[in-house]
Amino acid sequence: MSEVGQMKPDRMFWFALNWSRIVKKDIHPDYVKAVVTCACGQTFETMATKGEVHTDICSVCHPFYTGKQRLVDTAGRVERFRRKYDQNPG
């Protein structure tokens, strides 16, 4: 009935009710609402340990979802690679 990594509903209910008795006090960071901002300008709200999160790629601009290829250049590495291997044999 249940797959690996999933709890049965009655077990989840027990876990939710007893969470405060299970976890240790004063060692976990605060879990707050966070605004995630992508490099493309898309924003969405989620929960995290920081109030603000910045990312380079999200589901709006990721090539898997858009079907478009996008090169992510980190400190000129793509350009350096092209210069290195774009030599004519001769």
C-alpha positions as CSV (number, residue, x, y, z in Angstrom):
1,M,0.0,0.0,0.0
2,S,2.6,2.6,1.0
3,E,5.7,3.3,-1.1
4,V,9.2,3.7,0.2
5,G,9.6,7.1,1.9
6,Q,5.9,7.6,2.6
7,M,4.2,7.2,5.9
8,K,0.7,5.8,6.4
9,P,-1.9,8.5,7.2
10,D,-2.4,7.4,10.8
11,R,1.4,7.5,11.3
12,M,1.6,11.0,9.8
13,F,-1.2,12.2,12.1
14,W,0.6,10.8,15.2
15,F,3.9,12.3,14.0
16,A,2.3,15.8,13.6
17,L,0.7,15.7,17.0
18,N,3.9,14.6,18.8
19,W,6.4,16.7,16.9
20,S,7.2,19.0,19.8
21,R,8.0,16.0,22.0
22,I,10.2,14.3,19.3
23,V,12.5,17.1,18.3
24,K,15.1,18.6,20.7
25,K,14.4,22.1,22.0
26,D,16.6,25.2,21.0
27,I,18.8,23.5,18.4
28,H,16.7,23.9,15.2
29,P,16.7,27.2,13.2
30,D,13.4,29.1,12.9
31,Y,11.3,28.0,9.9
32,V,9.8,31.2,8.4
33,K,8.1,32.3,5.2
34,A,10.6,33.1,2.5
35,V,10.5,34.9,-0.8
36,V,12.5,33.1,-3.6
37,T,13.8,35.4,-6.3
38,C,15.2,33.9,-9.6
39,A,17.7,35.7,-11.9
40,C,15.0,35.9,-14.5
41,G,12.8,38.0,-12.2
42,Q,10.3,35.3,-11.1
43,T,9.4,35.3,-7.4
44,F,7.4,32.8,-5.3
45,E,6.8,32.2,-1.6
46,T,7.8,29.1,0.3
47,M,9.1,28.2,3.8
48,A,12.8,28.2,4.7
49,T,15.2,29.1,7.4
50,K,16.0,32.4,5.7
51,G,13.5,35.1,4.8
52,E,15.0,35.7,1.4
53,V,16.5,33.2,-1.1
54,H,18.1,34.0,-4.5
55,T,18.6,31.4,-7.2
56,D,20.0,31.3,-10.8
57,I,17.4,29.0,-12.4
58,C,13.7,28.3,-11.6
59,S,11.0,26.3,-13.2
60,V,10.0,29.3,-15.4
61,C,13.4,29.6,-17.0
62,H,14.9,26.1,-16.7
63,P,15.6,24.5,-20.1
64,F,13.7,21.3,-19.1
65,Y,10.5,23.2,-18.7
66,T,10.9,25.8,-21.4
67,G,12.4,23.6,-24.2
68,K,15.1,26.3,-24.8
69,Q,18.8,25.9,-24.2
70,R,20.4,28.5,-22.0
71,L,24.1,28.7,-21.2
72,V,24.9,29.6,-17.6
73,D,28.3,31.2,-17.7
74,T,30.1,31.2,-14.4
75,A,32.9,33.7,-14.3
76,G,33.6,33.4,-18.1
77,R,34.2,29.6,-18.1
78,V,32.2,29.0,-21.2
79,E,34.1,31.7,-23.1
80,R,37.5,30.4,-21.8
81,F,36.6,26.9,-22.9
82,R,35.6,28.1,-26.4
83,R,38.9,30.1,-26.8
84,K,40.9,27.1,-25.6
85,Y,39.3,24.5,-28.0
86,D,38.5,26.7,-30.9
87,Q,41.9,26.5,-32.4
88,N,42.3,25.4,-36.0
89,P,44.5,22.4,-36.4
90,G,47.4,23.2,-38.6
